[in-house]
């Protein structure tokens, strides 16, 4: 995704700057008031985030977490629509009328196996094996806070436009947003703003890996592994044959591809030829067309593994997401607002926490003081090796986001250190940086039609014009509401 139409985008950026100069002079004072309003209500948002952190509900099971956000937004005058896209924990919350329509994303699913207390050493919490190792408890709360602040600004100033919060479940492998895109919930939206917890503060326009996952299931014939092995047909042999072929295939796939798997079912006992076995695959690449091709190759290998072992095979696509399309126009605006808000400044207690957890990170290239800094803006799109269902949205609507330092610098996502920092004041401060930055950019979107126009032009250019037709990588399957079972 690097070096995409640089001259064209520079032209759009210049046009955006012209649009900025035409903004009402009062907007600067209005932004200050919005920042103050968010700070005044910080404890409310911290309380919501803490409750969701304690709940640590997995994808498509976030009923209580979603209800917390819905209740807060409903009390603030938003119109709530629940159970959208056939997902009980997905919802929208809308305020205002007319155009433009600006969307803000909120996530709230946790990860399995990450139970951790908010302390700078490894300590599991009793009663829940899950944990918010990707900070989605902060994600949903901060985005709600931004939407509420913009709502109050619209009411106070009488400005026109619509703010819509999207409650998006099951980002971690469940692709909740893809079903919401497929259901047409973003068709009338002019721009989408989001963020993600992280270990630094930046607004660089990043791309991501497209990703398609599936569970390959083999069925054979059980028999006594010692007394009558000739009568058995091992489903586990088929899984191992598939894995062996895929591992040989790695030499002959495009650079930057990622293929990984876990055997989720391998049999019950060594002396029984397994009649059933299952392996769960993720297939990734920066371009979705390559992912489609790689997935087909893995499927062919699975068919061959079944043929060679005398078993049968079927597979279930679990999720599929597009790569993220950057948007320089919106990202530039987010960066300017992030600079206005600033980074995360630790008090003495937070500094002590950071110093205690820092040795466990094993990082020599960062300092805890980096949390207070805003990273310089990158003119060209960064590449990330993760995947996100925000990608599908970004192919339909101009989309941009930021990262803020909710974790101690050097912390990796999906780690106990991320859970720990996200459950205490370091995470809460980073959450408010994100809420303030997003609110300011949403305000800019609502008062600057030229910026939205140029952001849309950039999107069209990046995806190759108007000929693009959206088709979800996961096909027409229903949301896998039980995928965490």
Secondary structure by P-SEA (a helix, b strand, c coil): ccccaaaaaaaaaaaaaaaaaacccaaaaaaaaaaaaaaaaaaaaaaaaaaaaaaccccccaaaaaaaaaaaaaaaccccccccccccccbbbbccccccbbbbbbbbbbbcccccccccccccccccccccccaaaaaaaaaaaaaaaaaaaaaaacbbbbbbbbbcccccccaaaaaaaaacccccccccccccccccccccbbbbbbbbbbbbbbbbbbcccccccccbbbaaaaaaaaaaaaaaacccccccbbbbbbbccccccccccccbbbbbbbbbcccaaaaaaaaaaaaaaaaaaaaaaccccccccccccccbbbbaaaaaaaaaaaaaaccccccaaaaaaaaaaccccccccccccccccccccccbbbbbcccccaaaaaaccccccccccccccccccccaaaaaaaacaaaaaaaaaaaaaaaaaaaaaaacaaaaaaaaaaaaaaaccccbbbbbccccccccccccc
